[in-house]
Amino acid sequence: MNPTQHLNPDLKLDHLRDWIGRSEVRQDTLHPNQVAALAATLDRQDPSSPGSVVPPLWHWCYFTPLTPQSEIGEDGHAKRGGFLPPVPLPRRMWAGGRLKFLQPLLVGQTLNRTSTIDDVTIKQGRSGNLVFVKVRHEFAQAGQSAALVEEHDIVYRDAPVPGAPAPAPTDAPVNAQFSRPIKADEVVLFRYSALTFNGHRIHYDRSYVTQVEGYPGLIVHGPLIATLLVDLVRRELPDAHISAFEFKAVRPIFDIHPFSVNGRLVDHDGQRRVELWATDHEGYLAMQATATLST
């Protein structure tokens, strides 16, 4: 079937693709408070003094969105347009990403982040229209090579259709070498939203997420789940250094049930990797990821 058949007529791919190549540069300083606050949220004792290493994925507490309140949409995100393309679909989520850790990020550093729209694609999924936006971020001190390169996948979706069948879930692997149970309650979700200045109402507004977006509970942030997967590696392999990480959200996790983060160490063509996944309360795969360890 032609992938553009039955698409919402308001979705003009050619127009949205005009955003490809757009870029912006922002600057931020890796202040110690964010590291200390996320460590407290995750029940860790990571150092936050100047010169300490910012753990992998904790950079998501920096370069936070600073959209004026008057420009916030109904869902708590910035209104469409600007740097990101104005996709006319009501639901948007962090679908996954790929990161390369080239140099350590240090508390107290001032970094520039250069962000570029790499691609915009439109698809017809089982649950309706989908638009994927890929953003590339490069983090570096002024005049220096990149310390971190990240590709960030954003997905926009149609509103739920009443009575439409839910996508078939995927069974999670059962061969974990290590595992940790997680209960992400309202307080954890609020603290992570505050740390990342994420106003998306699906993470803290129960009436909105259940009545408007049709979910059964508050949605656990995809970046928080990814951070907990990396945290599992750091707990189980404290001497390991993560040189690359990739993850993909498969199924949402809600605050009304516990879940688990799991992993196993593998050797792939002489390279040490940790296969990681999050499992929901029913045993289904919610996120899959791979952490590559430096030799």
Kinemage of the C-alpha trace (Angstrom):
@kinemage 1
@onewidth
@group {chain A} dominant
@subgroup {mainchain}
@vectorlist {calphas} color= white
{ca met a 1} P 0.000 0.000 0.000
{ca asn a 2} L 1.206 3.535 -0.736
{ca pro a 3} L 2.355 4.879 2.675
{ca thr a 4} L 0.776 8.267 1.948
{ca gln a 5} L -2.700 6.830 1.357
{ca his a 6} L -5.383 7.735 3.903
{ca leu a 7} L -3.195 10.397 5.464
{ca asn a 8} L -4.739 13.404 7.127
{ca pro a 9} L -5.091 16.008 4.331
{ca asp a 10} L -3.664 18.662 6.687
{ca leu a 11} L -0.338 16.792 6.728
{ca lys a 12} L 1.585 18.405 3.897
{ca leu a 13} L 4.854 16.503 3.825
{ca asp a 14} L 6.523 18.863 1.385
{ca his a 15} L 5.805 21.811 3.678
{ca leu a 16} L 7.012 20.004 6.789
{ca arg a 17} L 10.176 18.940 5.020
{ca asp a 18} L 11.024 22.608 4.506
{ca trp a 19} L 12.233 22.473 8.109
{ca ile a 20} L 15.029 19.997 7.239
{ca gly a 21} L 18.377 21.696 7.678
{ca arg a 22} L 17.142 24.352 10.095
{ca ser a 23} L 19.449 24.818 13.036
{ca glu a 24} L 19.820 26.743 16.251
{ca val a 25} L 22.637 27.233 18.747
{ca arg a 26} L 22.116 27.486 22.501
{ca gln a 27} L 24.535 27.812 25.388
{ca asp a 28} L 24.251 26.479 28.921
{ca thr a 29} L 26.481 25.928 31.929
{ca leu a 30} L 26.443 22.533 33.628
{ca his a 31} L 25.613 23.841 37.091
{ca pro a 32} L 25.976 21.439 40.026
{ca asn a 33} L 22.403 21.794 41.292
{ca gln a 34} L 20.887 19.731 38.479
{ca val a 35} L 23.314 16.861 39.083
{ca ala a 36} L 22.654 16.918 42.825
{ca ala a 37} L 18.882 17.073 42.278
{ca leu a 38} L 18.788 14.187 39.793
{ca ala a 39} L 21.044 12.131 42.062
{ca ala a 40} L 18.530 12.693 44.867
{ca thr a 41} L 15.624 11.748 42.584
{ca leu a 42} L 17.355 8.493 41.582
{ca asp a 43} L 18.552 7.707 45.142
{ca arg a 44} L 22.202 8.030 44.147
{ca gln a 45} L 25.241 9.653 45.734
{ca asp a 46} L 26.936 11.012 42.612
{ca pro a 47} L 29.341 13.927 43.202
{ca ser a 48} L 28.202 17.327 41.960
{ca ser a 49} L 31.234 19.499 42.727
{ca pro a 50} L 32.864 21.475 39.871
{ca gly a 51} L 34.974 19.171 37.700
{ca ser a 52} L 32.896 16.072 38.495
{ca val a 53} L 31.746 14.017 35.531
{ca val a 54} L 28.095 14.461 34.521
{ca pro a 55} L 26.741 10.873 34.222
{ca pro a 56} L 25.470 9.669 30.831
{ca leu a 57} L 22.064 11.094 29.860
{ca trp a 58} L 22.018 13.520 32.763
{ca his a 59} L 22.706 16.308 30.243
{ca trp a 60} L 18.955 16.188 29.572
{ca cys a 61} L 18.603 18.359 32.697
{ca tyr a 62} L 20.332 21.161 30.780
{ca phe a 63} L 19.421 23.139 27.647
{ca thr a 64} L 15.837 22.931 28.858
{ca pro a 65} L 13.005 24.550 26.831
{ca leu a 66} L 12.428 28.175 27.822
{ca thr a 67} L 9.212 28.865 25.930
{ca pro a 68} L 7.280 31.896 27.259
{ca gln a 69} L 4.057 30.937 29.007
{ca ser a 70} L 2.015 32.796 26.381
{ca glu a 71} L 3.413 30.447 23.710
{ca ile a 72} L 2.550 27.175 25.479
{ca gly a 73} L -0.014 24.913 23.794
{ca glu a 74} L -2.885 23.008 25.381
{ca asp a 75} L -0.710 19.941 25.973
{ca gly a 76} L 1.896 21.924 27.919
{ca his a 77} L 4.451 21.927 25.097
{ca ala a 78} L 5.447 24.922 23.010
{ca lys a 79} L 2.979 25.770 20.250
{ca arg a 80} L 3.853 24.310 16.861
{ca gly a 81} L 6.303 26.042 14.551
{ca gly a 82} L 9.574 27.781 15.297
{ca phe a 83} L 12.560 25.466 15.330
{ca leu a 84} L 10.492 22.270 15.117
{ca pro a 85} L 8.075 21.866 12.190
{ca pro a 86} L 4.387 22.712 12.846
{ca val a 87} L 3.077 19.142 12.708
{ca pro a 88} L -0.757 19.268 13.042
{ca leu a 89} L -1.092 16.145 15.182
{ca pro a 90} L -2.143 16.370 18.846
{ca arg a 91} L 0.093 13.770 20.532
{ca arg a 92} L 3.891 13.941 20.559
{ca met a 93} L 6.398 11.779 22.355
{ca trp a 94} L 10.104 11.055 22.537
{ca ala a 95} L 10.451 7.910 20.407
{ca gly a 96} L 14.139 7.158 20.931
{ca gly a 97} L 17.628 8.270 20.158
{ca arg a 98} L 21.287 7.479 19.577
{ca leu a 99} L 24.185 9.033 21.475
{ca lys a 100} L 27.972 8.972 21.202
{ca phe a 101} L 29.936 10.033 24.280
{ca leu a 102} L 33.213 11.361 22.891
{ca gln a 103} L 34.550 13.320 25.877
{ca pro a 104} L 33.320 13.574 29.458
{ca leu a 105} L 30.994 16.423 30.330
{ca leu a 106} L 32.122 18.121 33.526
{ca val a 107} L 30.150 20.010 36.148
{ca gly a 108} L 30.878 23.703 35.711
{ca gln a 109} L 31.568 23.525 31.963
{ca thr a 110} L 29.877 25.940 29.604
{ca leu a 111} L 28.759 24.220 26.407
{ca asn a 112} L 27.239 25.201 23.092
{ca arg a 113} L 24.551 22.930 21.673
{ca thr a 114} L 24.051 23.071 17.922
{ca ser a 115} L 20.728 21.499 16.947
{ca thr a 116} L 19.739 20.658 13.376
{ca ile a 117} L 16.576 19.161 11.882
{ca asp a 118} L 17.989 16.124 10.063
{ca asp a 119} L 14.816 14.583 8.652
{ca val a 120} L 11.022 14.686 8.625
{ca thr a 121} L 9.086 11.591 7.527
{ca ile a 122} L 5.396 10.779 7.474
{ca lys a 123} L 3.856 7.320 7.773
{ca gln a 124} L 0.536 5.568 8.178
{ca gly a 125} L 0.541 3.364 11.263
{ca arg a 126} L -2.053 0.974 12.630
{ca ser a 127} L -3.273 3.636 15.027
{ca gly a 128} L -3.321 6.466 12.470
{ca asn a 129} L -0.991 9.070 11.064
{ca leu a 130} L 2.599 9.334 12.280
{ca val a 131} L 5.190 12.021 11.684
{ca phe a 132} L 8.799 11.414 12.730
{ca val a 133} L 11.219 14.297 13.232
{ca lys a 134} L 14.921 13.549 13.694
{ca val a 135} L 17.000 16.218 15.424
{ca arg a 136} L 20.793 16.101 15.679
{ca his a 137} L 22.448 17.791 18.660
{ca glu a 138} L 26.187 18.435 19.002
{ca phe a 139} L 27.524 19.582 22.368
{ca ala a 140} L 30.934 21.253 22.547
{ca gln a 141} L 32.889 23.949 24.281
{ca ala a 142} L 33.482 26.986 22.087
{ca gly a 143} L 36.104 26.299 19.451
{ca gln a 144} L 36.483 22.630 20.393
{ca ser a 145} L 35.362 19.365 18.838
{ca ala a 146} L 32.086 17.796 19.945
{ca ala a 147} L 32.053 16.070 23.316
{ca leu a 148} L 28.624 14.507 22.766
{ca val a 149} L 26.628 13.833 19.603
{ca glu a 150} L 22.953 12.927 19.940
{ca glu a 151} L 20.248 12.028 17.443
{ca his a 152} L 16.809 12.580 18.927
{ca asp a 153} L 13.669 10.998 17.437
{ca ile a 154} L 10.325 12.725 18.034
{ca val a 155} L 7.032 11.121 16.968
{ca tyr a 156} L 3.733 12.938 16.440
{ca arg a 157} L 0.525 10.895 16.464
{ca asp a 158} L -3.176 11.246 15.744
{ca ala a 159} L -5.664 11.488 18.586
{ca pro a 160} L -6.927 8.074 19.702
{ca val a 161} L -9.910 6.688 17.798
{ca pro a 162} L -12.593 5.344 20.169
{ca gly a 163} L -12.836 1.571 19.888
{ca ala a 164} L -9.732 1.229 17.729
{ca pro a 165} L -7.671 -1.889 18.566
{ca ala a 166} L -4.463 -1.284 20.474
{ca pro a 167} L -1.186 -2.289 18.796
{ca ala a 168} L -0.163 -5.854 19.623
{ca pro a 169} L 2.403 -5.852 22.461
{ca thr a 170} L 5.799 -7.550 22.261
{ca asp a 171} L 6.926 -9.992 24.939
{ca ala a 172} L 10.011 -8.771 26.779
{ca pro a 173} L 13.158 -10.930 26.894
{ca val a 174} L 13.474 -13.238 29.886
{ca asn a 175} L 17.245 -13.810 29.872
{ca ala a 176} L 18.289 -10.889 32.054
{ca gln a 177} L 21.556 -11.159 33.994
{ca phe a 178} L 20.524 -8.311 36.248
{ca ser a 179} L 17.237 -6.574 36.927
{ca arg a 180} L 15.811 -3.851 39.139
{ca pro a 181} L 12.161 -3.125 39.998
{ca ile a 182} L 10.995 0.489 39.602
{ca lys a 183} L 7.953 2.353 40.916
{ca ala a 184} L 7.730 5.753 39.248
{ca asp a 185} L 4.989 7.511 41.215
{ca glu a 186} L 3.590 11.030 40.799
{ca val a 187} L 6.382 12.557 42.878
{ca val a 188} L 9.157 10.994 40.792
{ca leu a 189} L 7.455 12.115 37.579
{ca phe a 190} L 6.946 15.614 38.945
{ca arg a 191} L 10.579 15.911 40.028
{ca tyr a 192} L 11.878 14.725 36.658
{ca ser a 193} L 9.509 17.072 34.818
{ca ala a 194} L 10.751 19.934 36.990
{ca leu a 195} L 14.404 19.049 36.450
{ca thr a 196} L 13.983 18.958 32.668
{ca phe a 197} L 11.490 21.864 32.653
{ca asn a 198} L 9.098 19.594 30.782
{ca gly a 199} L 5.594 21.028 30.842
{ca his a 200} L 3.993 18.151 28.908
{ca arg a 201} L 0.789 17.460 30.841
{ca ile a 202} L 0.836 13.700 30.152
{ca his a 203} L 3.416 13.361 32.954
{ca tyr a 204} L 1.613 15.178 35.798
{ca asp a 205} L -1.992 16.078 34.871
{ca arg a 206} L -4.055 12.925 35.407
{ca ser a 207} L -7.360 14.357 34.193
{ca tyr a 208} L -5.736 15.623 30.989
{ca val a 209} L -3.874 12.423 30.171
{ca thr a 210} L -6.888 10.186 30.813
{ca gln a 211} L -9.721 12.358 29.468
{ca val a 212} L -8.025 14.190 26.579
{ca glu a 213} L -5.284 11.826 25.390
{ca gly a 214} L -7.041 8.620 26.417
{ca tyr a 215} L -4.305 6.951 28.452
{ca pro a 216} L -5.007 4.989 31.671
{ca gly a 217} L -2.513 6.909 33.817
{ca leu a 218} L 0.371 9.334 33.908
{ca ile a 219} L 3.044 8.424 31.375
{ca val a 220} L 6.567 7.780 32.627
{ca his a 221} L 8.972 9.951 30.618
{ca gly a 222} L 10.827 8.060 27.897
{ca pro a 223} L 14.078 9.881 28.807
{ca leu a 224} L 13.593 8.895 32.449
{ca ile a 225} L 13.214 5.221 31.496
{ca ala a 226} L 16.349 5.487 29.331
{ca thr a 227} L 18.185 7.132 32.237
{ca leu a 228} L 17.114 4.281 34.529
{ca leu a 229} L 18.450 1.747 31.994
{ca val a 230} L 21.833 3.494 31.981
{ca asp a 231} L 21.633 3.744 35.765
{ca leu a 232} L 21.257 -0.050 35.872
{ca val a 233} L 24.543 -0.400 33.965
{ca arg a 234} L 26.237 2.005 36.357
{ca arg a 235} L 24.972 0.052 39.377
{ca glu a 236} L 25.891 -3.384 38.030
{ca leu a 237} L 29.126 -2.450 36.206
{ca pro a 238} L 30.450 0.542 38.154
{ca asp a 239} L 33.850 0.520 36.432
{ca ala a 240} L 32.455 0.391 32.899
{ca his a 241} L 32.605 3.408 30.594
{ca ile a 242} L 29.693 3.882 28.190
{ca ser a 243} L 30.881 5.157 24.807
{ca ala a 244} L 27.556 4.919 22.953
{ca phe a 245} L 23.901 4.375 23.777
{ca glu a 246} L 20.800 3.882 21.666
{ca phe a 247} L 17.218 3.327 22.716
{ca lys a 248} L 13.744 2.972 21.285
{ca ala a 249} L 10.423 3.404 23.052
{ca val a 250} L 8.129 0.474 22.243
{ca arg a 251} L 5.172 0.738 24.616
{ca pro a 252} L 4.225 3.386 27.203
{ca ile a 253} L 4.639 2.783 30.913
{ca phe a 254} L 2.176 4.343 33.343
{ca asp a 255} L 2.537 5.390 36.951
{ca ile a 256} L -0.312 3.114 38.070
{ca his a 257} L 1.885 -0.010 37.856
{ca pro a 258} L 5.504 -0.891 38.692
{ca phe a 259} L 7.939 -1.936 35.965
{ca ser a 260} L 11.485 -3.251 35.752
{ca val a 261} L 14.747 -2.373 34.024
{ca asn a 262} L 16.839 -5.317 32.871
{ca gly a 263} L 20.119 -6.074 31.161
{ca arg a 264} L 22.670 -8.612 30.112
{ca leu a 265} L 26.306 -8.258 29.094
{ca val a 266} L 27.158 -9.585 25.621
{ca asp a 267} L 30.198 -9.723 23.361
{ca his a 268} L 29.514 -8.551 19.803
{ca asp a 269} L 32.447 -8.965 17.390
{ca gly a 270} L 34.872 -8.390 20.232
{ca gln a 271} L 32.975 -5.361 21.541
{ca arg a 272} L 31.381 -5.404 24.990
{ca arg a 273} L 27.776 -4.312 25.016
{ca val a 274} L 24.919 -4.357 27.459
{ca glu a 275} L 21.555 -5.253 25.986
{ca leu a 276} L 18.935 -3.406 28.002
{ca trp a 277} L 15.167 -3.353 28.162
{ca ala a 278} L 12.294 -2.113 30.287
{ca thr a 279} L 9.455 -4.523 31.031
{ca asp a 280} L 5.980 -3.384 32.041
{ca his a 281} L 3.866 -5.025 34.737
{ca glu a 282} L 2.373 -7.458 32.204
{ca gly a 283} L 5.756 -8.686 30.966
{ca tyr a 284} L 5.669 -6.712 27.721
{ca leu a 285} L 8.564 -4.811 26.196
{ca ala a 286} L 8.340 -1.074 26.869
{ca met a 287} L 11.800 0.115 25.806
{ca gln a 288} L 14.802 -1.577 24.250
{ca ala a 289} L 18.319 -0.192 24.338
{ca thr a 290} L 21.995 -0.998 23.885
{ca ala a 291} L 24.929 0.482 25.776
{ca thr a 292} L 28.334 0.061 24.116
{ca leu a 293} L 31.258 -0.120 26.529
{ca ser a 294} L 34.698 1.213 25.678
{ca thr a 295} L 37.533 -1.321 25.777
